[in-house]
Amino acid sequence: MHLKNANILMIWLCAAKIDFGVQDLDQPSIRQRRMTPSGWFKSSLQVERDDIMKRILMDICTDISRTAVVENGRLVDLIVEKKNTRSITGNVYLGLVKNILPNQFAFVDIGQPKNGFLNVVEMNQKISLKSGQSILVQVRKDPSGDKGASLSRQLDMIGRYVVLFQSCSHEIGVSHKIKDAHERERLKDAAKQRLPEGYGIIMRTSSENKPVEDIFLDIDKQVALYKDVIEKGPMQKAPALIYQENNVLRELLREDVEEVIINDPSQLEMVKEEVEYCRAGLSRQVRLHEGAEPLFDANLEKQADRALDKKIWLDCGGFLIIEQTEACVIVDVNTGKYIGRKSRRDSILQANLEAAKDIAAQIRLRNLSGMIIIDFINMEHEEDIRQLYNFFSAEIAKDRIKTNIIGMTELGLMQITRRKTRESLGRILLEDCPYCGGSGHLSRSRASKIHTDAEA
């Protein structure tokens, strides 16, 4: 094609603004180019328009349920619950004290396979207990391994905008994520106006810029719920479940979620009610999945399977090794096939940045908790270390679960801690190998015997 004809064609296309399946080319968002963690640039033209939304998918099966947050086709969060191992965090029980240990811990029967454990000293006050006594307790952490559930005598009622608890000092707190000083004062004033004596309250992040009337309604609802639990508890025979928390939706439902899809018709109305309670008006966007295609498509299944792998390949050619032990989680970053495009310094930095983004995502997906140690590729320049630290901090801040970066050791190991609320994905879905017991190794004689038996 001659240059003159090509110019005429280009002028005609721009005038007609033919739709190529993307937004107008005149919009700033299309002209912008975004840098991926590996340092390569990706045009916004490559983002599909129909996929730019955040959804919650609820895949309910007979023995297992999966609830996922999907953003732009990417699996952001995943909670898996087996029928017999569903989370009990937040549940309130009338428990039966079984025995009290000298180290100030008590074992309490709450009707679960393992007795829960309760710290006798709470809020700097010792609780007077005796064996056989019935007490109201709330689960703080799910049972894990050989340990029973972690319990507390303080009951927290988690609402849409507030967390209510009993307090003689009338404590009022505001989420640290709300930074505006005037908004923090407004929320404190609202709580002071409505909160009855004998209660404390924490204003959640979701309360920011919400009408005072809506906050009042939520406070009233949580106070009524608290009183109902306190009154109903003593009327039961221990051990008994008094209040059951619907954890999954409340954990995952955020302000930016636009749609909830479920594949179980029998739970559709219940989910609508829970969604409406958490976010007024969103229940209209709760719908039933229909059609022959599974709710989790092949792409999501692949991402879910990847969250169980020990070795994770990065787009740049590097890879991660993720090891979960009893003491801590260890993540090792390797350059692998990545040779870089510029200097050695820049190549290492870009590999670490891409690894940092994927590590933060994998921590969320796998629900790793406790002490997490990350061995990034060694960097010699303080400027690069600061850039990596700041970038990783921003990625970690997206986590719905409290996560703290402790810092870098002298050996260049980054230490972080993440609060445990439930079992990790691997602990739920994976089992130890019957031959090696989960070590990943077999003695030569044992391996030879297995090979011989297989051939026979």
Secondary structure as the mmCIF struct_conf table of DSSP 4:
data_model
#
loop_
_struct_conf.conf_type_id
_struct_conf.id
_struct_conf.beg_label_comp_id
_struct_conf.beg_label_asym_id
_struct_conf.beg_label_seq_id
_struct_conf.end_label_comp_id
_struct_conf.end_label_asym_id
_struct_conf.end_label_seq_id
HELX_RH_AL_P HELX_RH_AL_P1 LEU A 3 ALA A 16
TURN_TY1_P TURN_TY1_P1 LYS A 17 LYS A 17
BEND BEND1 GLY A 21 VAL A 22
TURN_TY1_P TURN_TY1_P2 LEU A 25 ASP A 26
BEND BEND2 GLN A 27 GLN A 27
HELX_RH_AL_P HELX_RH_AL_P2 PRO A 28 ARG A 31
STRN STRN1 ARG A 33 MET A 35
TURN_TY1_P TURN_TY1_P3 PRO A 37 SER A 38
BEND BEND3 GLY A 39 GLY A 39
STRN STRN2 PHE A 41 SER A 43
HELX_RH_3T_P HELX_RH_3T_P1 SER A 44 GLN A 46
BEND BEND4 VAL A 47 VAL A 47
HELX_RH_3T_P HELX_RH_3T_P2 ARG A 49 ASP A 51
BEND BEND5 MET A 53 MET A 53
STRN STRN3 LYS A 54 ILE A 60
BEND BEND6 THR A 62 ASP A 63
STRN STRN4 ILE A 64 GLU A 71
TURN_TY1_P TURN_TY1_P4 ASN A 72 GLY A 73
STRN STRN5 ARG A 74 LYS A 82
TURN_TY1_P TURN_TY1_P5 LYS A 83 ASN A 84
BEND BEND7 THR A 85 THR A 85
TURN_TY1_P TURN_TY1_P6 THR A 89 GLY A 90
STRN STRN6 VAL A 92 ILE A 100
TURN_TY1_P TURN_TY1_P7 PRO A 102 ASN A 103
BEND BEND8 GLN A 104 GLN A 104
STRN STRN7 PHE A 105 ASP A 109
BEND BEND9 GLY A 111 LYS A 114
STRN STRN8 GLY A 116 ASN A 119
BEND BEND10 VAL A 120 VAL A 120
STRN STRN9 VAL A 121 GLU A 122
TURN_TY1_P TURN_TY1_P8 MET A 123 ASN A 124
STRN STRN10 GLN A 125 LYS A 126
TURN_TY1_P TURN_TY1_P9 SER A 131 GLY A 132
STRN STRN11 SER A 134 LYS A 141
STRN STRN12 SER A 144 SER A 144
TURN_TY1_P TURN_TY1_P10 GLY A 145 ASP A 146
STRN STRN13 LYS A 147 LYS A 147
STRN STRN14 SER A 150 SER A 152
BEND BEND11 ARG A 153 GLN A 154
STRN STRN15 MET A 157 ILE A 158
BEND BEND12 ARG A 160 TYR A 161
STRN STRN16 VAL A 162 GLN A 166
TURN_TY1_P TURN_TY1_P11 CYS A 168 SER A 169
STRN STRN17 ILE A 172 VAL A 174
TURN_TY1_P TURN_TY1_P12 HIS A 176 LYS A 177
HELX_RH_AL_P HELX_RH_AL_P3 ALA A 181 ARG A 194
HELX_LH_PP_P HELX_LH_PP_P1 LEU A 195 PRO A 196
TURN_TY1_P TURN_TY1_P13 GLU A 197 GLY A 198
STRN STRN18 TYR A 199 MET A 203
HELX_RH_3T_P HELX_RH_3T_P3 THR A 205 SER A 207
TURN_TY1_P TURN_TY1_P14 GLU A 208 ASN A 209
HELX_RH_AL_P HELX_RH_AL_P4 VAL A 212 LYS A 232
HELX_RH_3T_P HELX_RH_3T_P4 GLY A 233 MET A 235
BEND BEND13 GLN A 236 GLN A 236
HELX_LH_PP_P HELX_LH_PP_P2 LYS A 237 LYS A 237
BEND BEND14 ALA A 238 PRO A 239
STRN STRN19 ALA A 240 TYR A 243
HELX_RH_AL_P HELX_RH_AL_P5 ASN A 247 LEU A 252
TURN_TY1_P TURN_TY1_P15 GLU A 255 ASP A 256
STRN STRN20 GLU A 259 ILE A 262
BEND BEND15 ASN A 263 ASN A 263
HELX_RH_3T_P HELX_RH_3T_P5 PRO A 265 GLN A 267
HELX_RH_AL_P HELX_RH_AL_P6 LEU A 268 CYS A 278
BEND BEND16 ARG A 279 ARG A 279
TURN_TY1_P TURN_TY1_P16 ALA A 280 GLY A 281
HELX_RH_3T_P HELX_RH_3T_P6 LEU A 282 GLN A 285
STRN STRN21 VAL A 286 LEU A 288
BEND BEND17 GLY A 291 GLU A 293
BEND BEND18 LEU A 295 PHE A 296
HELX_RH_AL_P HELX_RH_AL_P7 ALA A 298 ARG A 306
TURN_TY1_P TURN_TY1_P17 ALA A 307 LEU A 308
BEND BEND19 LYS A 310 LYS A 310
STRN STRN22 LYS A 311 TRP A 313
TURN_TY1_P TURN_TY1_P18 ASP A 315 CYS A 316
BEND BEND20 GLY A 317 GLY A 317
STRN STRN23 PHE A 319 GLN A 324
BEND BEND21 GLU A 326 ALA A 327
STRN STRN24 VAL A 329 ASN A 334
TURN_TY1_P TURN_TY1_P19 GLY A 336 LYS A 337
BEND BEND22 ARG A 341 LYS A 342
HELX_RH_AL_P HELX_RH_AL_P8 ARG A 344 ARG A 366
TURN_TY1_P TURN_TY1_P20 ASN A 367 ASN A 367
STRN STRN25 GLY A 370 ASP A 375
HELX_LH_PP_P HELX_LH_PP_P3 PHE A 376 ASN A 378
HELX_RH_AL_P HELX_RH_AL_P9 GLU A 382 ILE A 396
TURN_TY1_P TURN_TY1_P21 ALA A 397 LYS A 398
BEND BEND23 ARG A 400 ILE A 401
STRN STRN26 THR A 403 MET A 408
TURN_TY1_P TURN_TY1_P22 GLU A 410 LEU A 411
BEND BEND24 GLY A 412 GLY A 412
STRN STRN27 LEU A 413 ARG A 418
BEND BEND25 ARG A 422 ARG A 422
HELX_RH_AL_P HELX_RH_AL_P10 LEU A 425 LEU A 429
TURN_TY1_P TURN_TY1_P23 PRO A 434 GLY A 438
BEND BEND26 SER A 439 GLY A 440
HELX_RH_AL_P HELX_RH_AL_P11 ARG A 444 GLU A 455
#
